[in-house]
Amino acid sequence: MDPISTAIIAAIASGLTQGSIADAYKGIKHLILSRYDNKDMKDAIEKLEQKPDSKARQMELQEQVESCHLAKDTQILESANQLLETLQSSGHPKHIQIAKGNNIVQADHNSTVTITIGK
């Protein structure tokens, strides 16, 4: 998952409504919505805020991040990285995973994943 989606999902899932995580999340959300006046992006964020553990809503956000090419916006990418650093330094118990590259599989919290590449 890209760092922007990861940061947003982790911040929403943290449930923290005050402090540095909330401030950093509000900052990246405002930055995205002010630069990309996209109804689908706004809806994806709002739906995720209502149901943060929904894998479908997380995937919807990731799809919007990719379709809007947010990773090409260096300011949004920097904001996402700062949010991830804030989350990691907060000591909050949510686990954050970031994977970059090809043929990557992630498993989290006692889950398993199987991948078959090729034949």
C-alpha positions as CSV (number, residue, x, y, z in Angstrom):
1,M,0.0,0.0,0.0
2,D,1.3,3.5,-0.8
3,P,2.4,5.7,2.1
4,I,-0.4,8.2,1.6
5,S,-3.2,5.7,2.0
6,T,-1.3,4.0,4.8
7,A,-0.9,7.2,6.7
8,I,-4.6,8.2,6.3
9,I,-5.9,4.7,7.2
10,A,-3.6,4.5,10.2
11,A,-4.5,8.0,11.5
12,I,-8.2,7.3,11.1
13,A,-7.9,3.9,12.7
14,S,-6.0,5.4,15.7
15,G,-9.2,6.9,16.8
16,L,-7.3,9.9,18.3
17,T,-9.3,13.1,17.9
18,Q,-6.9,15.4,19.6
19,G,-3.2,16.1,19.7
20,S,-0.4,15.8,17.1
21,I,-1.9,12.8,15.2
22,A,-5.2,14.5,14.8
23,D,-3.5,17.8,13.7
24,A,-1.3,16.0,11.2
25,Y,-4.3,14.0,9.8
26,K,-6.4,17.2,9.5
27,G,-3.5,18.8,7.7
28,I,-3.1,16.1,5.1
29,K,-6.8,15.8,4.6
30,H,-7.2,19.6,4.0
31,L,-4.2,19.6,1.7
32,I,-5.6,16.7,-0.5
33,L,-9.1,18.1,-0.6
34,S,-8.0,21.6,-1.4
35,R,-5.7,20.5,-4.2
36,Y,-7.8,17.8,-5.6
37,D,-11.4,18.9,-5.7
38,N,-12.6,15.4,-6.4
39,K,-16.0,14.1,-5.1
40,D,-14.9,10.5,-5.1
41,M,-11.8,11.3,-3.0
42,K,-13.8,13.2,-0.5
43,D,-16.4,10.4,-0.3
44,A,-13.7,7.8,0.1
45,I,-12.2,9.7,3.0
46,E,-15.5,10.4,4.7
47,K,-16.7,6.7,4.3
48,L,-13.4,5.5,5.8
49,E,-13.8,7.9,8.7
50,Q,-17.2,6.3,9.4
51,K,-16.0,2.7,9.2
52,P,-12.2,2.7,9.6
53,D,-11.8,-1.1,9.8
54,S,-13.6,-1.8,6.5
55,K,-11.1,-3.3,4.1
56,A,-13.4,-2.3,1.2
57,R,-13.3,1.3,2.3
58,Q,-9.5,1.2,2.7
59,M,-9.2,-0.2,-0.8
60,E,-11.5,2.5,-2.1
61,L,-9.3,5.2,-0.6
62,Q,-6.2,3.6,-2.0
63,E,-7.8,3.4,-5.4
64,Q,-8.6,7.2,-5.3
65,V,-5.1,8.0,-4.2
66,E,-3.8,6.1,-7.2
67,S,-6.3,7.5,-9.7
68,C,-5.5,11.1,-8.6
69,H,-1.8,10.4,-8.7
70,L,-1.3,11.8,-5.3
71,A,2.1,10.1,-4.9
72,K,3.4,12.6,-7.6
73,D,2.5,15.5,-5.3
74,T,5.7,16.0,-3.2
75,Q,3.9,18.1,-0.6
76,I,1.2,15.5,0.0
77,L,3.8,12.8,0.1
78,E,5.9,14.7,2.6
79,S,2.8,15.3,4.7
80,A,2.0,11.6,4.6
81,N,5.5,10.7,5.8
82,Q,5.3,13.3,8.6
83,L,1.9,11.8,9.6
84,L,3.4,8.3,9.6
85,E,6.4,9.5,11.7
86,T,4.0,11.1,14.2
87,L,2.0,7.9,14.4
88,Q,5.1,5.8,14.9
89,S,6.5,8.1,17.6
90,S,3.2,8.3,19.5
91,G,3.4,4.8,20.8
92,H,-0.1,4.2,19.7
93,P,-0.8,0.4,19.5
94,K,-1.9,0.3,15.9
95,H,0.5,-1.5,13.6
96,I,1.7,0.2,10.5
97,Q,3.0,-1.6,7.4
98,I,4.4,-0.1,4.3
99,A,5.4,-2.1,1.3
100,K,6.9,-0.9,-2.0
101,G,7.9,-2.8,-5.0
102,N,6.6,-5.8,-7.0
103,N,5.0,-9.0,-5.8
104,I,4.7,-7.9,-2.2
105,V,2.4,-9.6,0.2
106,Q,1.6,-8.4,3.7
107,A,0.1,-10.2,6.6
108,D,-0.9,-8.5,9.9
109,H,-2.0,-9.5,13.3
110,N,-1.9,-13.3,13.1
111,S,-3.3,-13.4,9.6
112,T,-1.8,-15.4,6.7
113,V,-1.3,-14.7,3.1
114,T,-0.6,-17.0,0.2
115,I,0.6,-15.8,-3.2
116,T,1.4,-17.7,-6.3
117,I,3.3,-16.0,-9.1
118,G,3.5,-17.5,-12.5
119,K,2.6,-21.1,-13.1
